[in-house]
Amino acid sequence: MQRQHFNEEQASFRDAYRQFLRREVTPHREAWRAAGMVPRELFRKMGELGYLLIWADETYGGLGVEDFRFQQVMLEEDALYGEAGFYHTLHSRLVAPYIKHFGNAEQQARILPKCVSGECILAIAMTEPDAGSDLAGMKTRAVDQGDHWLLNGAKTYISNGILSDLVLVAAKTSAENPRQIGLFLVERGMEGFERGRTLAKMGLKAQDTAELFFRDVRVPKANVLGDPSKGFHYLMRGLAEERLIGAVGYLANAWGSFEVTREFVKQRKVFGKPLSEMQNTRFKLASMLTELEVAQVYVDQCVNRHNAGELTAEAAAMAKLFTSEVEGRVVDECVQLHGGAGYMDEYEVSWRYTNARISRVYAGSSEIMREIIARSILGR
Ligand SMILES: Cc1cc2nc3c(=O)[nH]c(=O)nc-3n(C[C@H](O)[C@H](O)[C@H](O)COP(=O)(O)OP(=O)(O)OC[C@H]3O[C@@H](n4cnc5c(N)ncnc54)[C@H](O)[C@@H]3O)c2cc1C
């Protein structure tokens, strides 16, 4: 179905961004997956062309683009021609906005220009070995020492964990209230801040997911984000957009799998005829396309609502839940239609499948999404 969602400006932005990806990213995907990381210079290249923090004010070197459709274009192109393990969206859209919304003028002026240029890479550290979905269970503590805060604890599964220069760390700031947390800006090189190994994973092979350790790290007061008792509130504020970002990317990965499979079944011959002529194949493709088209309409609608400042937590949760489950079903069927080839990394669908498995778990699992939606139905 022809999408009415984008205008000329976004179409030419898409062309330019696609060219960038095809030149700077697509040819290197395999090497980066083998290395378990993308090169730092990639962030600088993105920054030079204005692709990081596109929303940032021009005073910080940004483009000041508020229309989320431009970010949607980038997410869709990333899923087709980019590398899922290159987490520039986490840097630009999931972490930097905290500095915009809750940082003071000094922090914004000090940090944002370097994030726009790609000189300073960002990460966010909430999850701990014993606290993921239930963040109130975190053990990392920050204690006010008068002129600084003393940070102790450990985080795990942190994206950009090795590459990051600045990590937004969530830590408890009260011994009595488990829901009282603060957000602390921990910089590369601060004494007592150490990184563990890059964790080996099923998919997202080029993403440096790591453990982080904080042993008596002295965080200056200038690196506390906003009110150190309001971290939970701050984290909740960004969740609708975070889930929408997920939804756009998951659906685009499913489209990518569908497109390569559409071509594959035309080429592959079984029992003397193309796989595409088997009724099973035709029905499977028809079911997949139906799910993809219907999901796309909902996602585009959520993007429009978000642009209007009206995207609710439950609508974003539905988008995340549905698209991640559609993605799971579609990539699984696509592997099946590829036969053994679908299990081989030289076929795109193989890594699309392993990358997709995490979509139903991180950024709020499917179960947590159902909880949020149920609460909106039942009132609690
Ligand atoms: C590749 C990758 C990158 C990541 N990047 C980051 C990052 O950059 N920063 C960061 O802080 N974290 C990151 N994470 C962590 C991620 O956000 C957590 O894994 C996720 O929140 C789930 O937490 P958990 O792993 O502790 O699972 P758990 O919370 O222990 O969940 C286990 C199971 O219990 C279910 N469950 C939990 N609560 C409920 C409930 N109330 N009702 C029903 N079922 C429930 C879950 O849905 C899940 O099926 C990343 C994880 C991965 C794998």
The ligand as a MOL file (V3000), in Angstrom:
LIG
                    3D

  0  0  0     0  0            999 V3000
M  V30 BEGIN CTAB
M  V30 COUNTS 53 58 0 0 0
M  V30 BEGIN ATOM
M  V30 1 C 21.2030 -6.6570 23.9050 0
M  V30 2 C 20.7200 -5.9640 25.1250 0
M  V30 3 C 20.9580 -4.6040 25.2940 0
M  V30 4 C 20.5260 -3.9550 26.4490 0
M  V30 5 N 20.8360 -2.6270 26.6370 0
M  V30 6 C 20.5710 -2.0580 27.8330 0
M  V30 7 C 21.0410 -0.7300 28.1220 0
M  V30 8 O 21.6590 -0.0630 27.2820 0
M  V30 9 N 20.8080 -0.2110 29.3480 0
M  V30 10 C 20.1240 -0.9090 30.3170 0
M  V30 11 O 19.9520 -0.3870 31.4130 0
M  V30 12 N 19.6620 -2.1580 30.0700 0
M  V30 13 C 19.8760 -2.7550 28.8630 0
M  V30 14 N 19.4420 -4.0310 28.6190 0
M  V30 15 C 18.6960 -4.7410 29.6450 0
M  V30 16 C 17.2230 -4.9370 29.3230 0
M  V30 17 O 16.5470 -3.7100 29.3890 0
M  V30 18 C 16.6750 -5.9880 30.3070 0
M  V30 19 O 17.2160 -7.2340 29.9110 0
M  V30 20 C 15.1690 -6.0320 30.3220 0
M  V30 21 O 14.6470 -4.8810 30.9530 0
M  V30 22 C 14.6270 -7.2670 31.0670 0
M  V30 23 O 15.1860 -7.3370 32.3430 0
M  V30 24 P 15.8780 -8.7060 32.8480 0
M  V30 25 O 16.8270 -9.1400 31.8010 0
M  V30 26 O 16.3950 -8.4900 34.2080 0
M  V30 27 O 14.6970 -9.7520 32.8980 0
M  V30 28 P 13.6350 -9.9220 34.0740 0
M  V30 29 O 13.1040 -8.5890 34.4620 0
M  V30 30 O 14.2490 -10.7620 35.1310 0
M  V30 31 O 12.5040 -10.7460 33.3370 0
M  V30 32 C 12.5010 -12.1780 33.2070 0
M  V30 33 C 11.1230 -12.5830 32.6660 0
M  V30 34 O 10.1310 -12.2030 33.6280 0
M  V30 35 C 9.1250 -11.4620 32.9830 0
M  V30 36 N 8.5230 -10.4930 33.9110 0
M  V30 37 C 9.1510 -9.5130 34.6080 0
M  V30 38 N 8.2530 -8.8030 35.3150 0
M  V30 39 C 7.0320 -9.3350 35.0540 0
M  V30 40 C 5.7020 -9.0270 35.4660 0
M  V30 41 N 5.4410 -8.0090 36.2840 0
M  V30 42 N 4.6880 -9.8070 35.0030 0
M  V30 43 C 4.9390 -10.8420 34.1770 0
M  V30 44 N 6.1700 -11.1740 33.7420 0
M  V30 45 C 7.2100 -10.4240 34.1670 0
M  V30 46 C 9.8270 -10.7500 31.8300 0
M  V30 47 O 8.9060 -10.3310 30.8610 0
M  V30 48 C 10.7490 -11.8630 31.3600 0
M  V30 49 O 10.0330 -12.7210 30.5090 0
M  V30 50 C 19.8200 -4.6880 27.4470 0
M  V30 51 C 19.5590 -6.0560 27.2630 0
M  V30 52 C 20.0220 -6.6970 26.1380 0
M  V30 53 C 19.7670 -8.1710 26.0330 0
M  V30 END ATOM
M  V30 BEGIN BOND
M  V30 1 1 1 2
M  V30 2 1 2 3
M  V30 3 2 2 52
M  V30 4 2 3 4
M  V30 5 1 4 5
M  V30 6 1 4 50
M  V30 7 2 5 6
M  V30 8 1 6 7
M  V30 9 1 6 13
M  V30 10 2 7 8
M  V30 11 1 7 9
M  V30 12 1 9 10
M  V30 13 2 10 11
M  V30 14 1 10 12
M  V30 15 2 12 13
M  V30 16 1 13 14
M  V30 17 1 14 15
M  V30 18 1 14 50
M  V30 19 1 15 16
M  V30 20 1 16 17
M  V30 21 1 16 18
M  V30 22 1 18 19
M  V30 23 1 18 20
M  V30 24 1 20 21
M  V30 25 1 20 22
M  V30 26 1 22 23
M  V30 27 1 23 24
M  V30 28 2 24 25
M  V30 29 1 24 26
M  V30 30 1 24 27
M  V30 31 1 27 28
M  V30 32 2 28 29
M  V30 33 1 28 30
M  V30 34 1 28 31
M  V30 35 1 31 32
M  V30 36 1 32 33
M  V30 37 1 33 34
M  V30 38 1 33 48
M  V30 39 1 34 35
M  V30 40 1 35 36
M  V30 41 1 35 46
M  V30 42 1 36 37
M  V30 43 1 36 45
M  V30 44 2 37 38
M  V30 45 1 38 39
M  V30 46 1 39 40
M  V30 47 2 39 45
M  V30 48 1 40 41
M  V30 49 2 40 42
M  V30 50 1 42 43
M  V30 51 2 43 44
M  V30 52 1 44 45
M  V30 53 1 46 47
M  V30 54 1 46 48
M  V30 55 1 48 49
M  V30 56 2 50 51
M  V30 57 1 51 52
M  V30 58 1 52 53
M  V30 END BOND
M  V30 END CTAB
M  END
